[in-house]
Amino acid sequence: MSTLLTINVTNHISATQTFYFFQHPSMYTGGSRVYSNSLYSQALGNYASTGSVLTFQVSLQPYAGIQQAHQQPQVGQSSGFASAYRAIELAPASGTANDCTTASVSPLGLSPATVGPNVEPGAFRIIMPTYQPPVLYNIGSAVQANGSLLLSNFVVANPASTTDCQPILRYYVQTGSYMAGSVINFTTSSVTAALCDFTGGYSTMNVSLNPDGTWTVQAIR
């Protein structure tokens, strides 16, 4: 399988459309609310008139992410500002992997990944230090999308906490304008979005926005 997942979008509606891309929220330990960010947004003209195709690529390499924030996540607003990312492995069903990273807040960062005890298979772990509210930190799954690293989905961390995060290889395409790194309402955005499910070993999805506003998705291995 390719080290990159690719989504190619064509617009068959007569007017130019703006599209944004986002990922299915990861599975997190505990009951914290999970938030999602837009990963990329771009306008695309009608295919018959322009011949243009919009390509979105995301690396299969998992990343842990931490981000400092001034406020609780708000839809349409940037999720935070200063950020740090660390390439990490996912815990296997048997054996060990470098699936655990420890955060620091002064300076902001994530330690090199090491072997964590009893991490859920398919997940990685972020260990938070002690710190004093009201400062906020978002932690979760980051991706390298179209060459840029950014937080894909996250929870608001608690001091001195341990969080396991299991990424899901499902991505969505929707019409609308959400800048990369801004918070979206996943439930509302995903209802009528094109689903690109890479969990079956696919590497490429060709997505068409049809003249009637419906989607067609062709999966390629």
Helices and strands as residue ranges (DSSP letters): E 4-11, E 17-23, E 27-28, E 35-37, E 40-44, H 47-50, E 54-59, E 63-69, E 83-87, E 100-105, E 108-110, E 124-127, E 136-145, E 148-156, E 162-166, E 170-175, E 183-184, H 186-191, E 194-197, E 204-209, E 215-220
